[in-house]
């Protein structure tokens, strides 16, 4: 029983330390978009919303489209 209590407090302490550090967490609800048919040569655009739900700043260092 004593080991279980010690283990509980160790896990609890570790979770507090990790929460205090804070980490970014990116959420991208929409991962793809299909454009409707358009006339050839027409410029089309679409915005993807990226939301940081973490507790630290989210830094985007590189972005590629495909």
C-alpha positions as CSV (number, residue, x, y, z in Angstrom):
1,X,0.0,0.0,0.0
2,X,2.8,2.4,0.9
3,X,4.4,1.8,-2.6
4,X,1.1,2.6,-4.3
5,X,0.8,5.9,-2.4
6,X,4.4,6.8,-3.2
7,X,3.8,5.9,-6.9
8,X,0.7,8.0,-7.0
9,X,2.5,11.1,-5.6
10,X,5.3,10.6,-8.1
11,X,2.9,10.5,-11.0
12,X,1.0,13.5,-9.7
13,X,4.2,15.5,-9.2
14,X,5.4,14.6,-12.7
15,X,2.1,15.7,-14.2
16,X,2.4,19.1,-12.4
17,X,5.9,19.6,-13.7
18,X,4.9,18.9,-17.3
19,X,1.8,21.1,-17.0
20,X,3.9,24.0,-15.7
21,X,6.3,23.7,-18.7
22,X,3.5,24.1,-21.2
23,X,3.5,22.7,-24.7
24,X,2.0,23.8,-28.0
25,X,-0.7,21.6,-29.5
26,X,-1.9,22.3,-33.1
27,X,-5.4,21.3,-34.2
28,X,-6.3,21.3,-37.8
29,X,-10.0,20.4,-38.1
30,X,-10.0,20.4,-41.9
31,X,-7.1,18.5,-43.5
32,X,-8.2,18.6,-47.1
33,X,-10.5,20.6,-49.4
34,X,-11.8,19.7,-52.8
35,X,-12.5,22.7,-55.1
36,X,-15.6,22.6,-57.3
37,X,-14.9,22.6,-61.1
38,X,-13.6,25.9,-62.3
39,X,-12.6,27.4,-65.7
40,X,-9.0,26.6,-66.6
41,X,-6.7,29.5,-65.6
42,X,-9.0,30.7,-62.7
43,X,-7.2,31.4,-59.5
44,X,-8.8,29.6,-56.5
45,X,-8.0,29.9,-52.8
46,X,-9.0,28.2,-49.6
47,X,-8.0,29.0,-46.0
48,X,-7.1,26.3,-43.6
49,X,-7.5,27.3,-39.9
50,X,-4.8,26.1,-37.6
51,X,-5.5,26.6,-33.9
52,X,-3.1,26.3,-31.0
53,X,-4.9,24.7,-28.1
54,X,-1.7,24.2,-26.1
55,X,-0.3,26.3,-23.3
56,X,2.8,27.5,-25.1
57,X,3.4,29.5,-28.3
58,X,3.2,27.4,-31.4
59,X,6.1,28.2,-33.8
60,X,5.7,27.1,-37.4
61,X,9.1,26.8,-38.9
62,X,8.3,25.3,-42.3
63,X,5.1,24.9,-44.4
64,X,4.6,23.0,-47.6
65,X,1.6,22.4,-49.8
66,X,1.1,19.4,-52.0
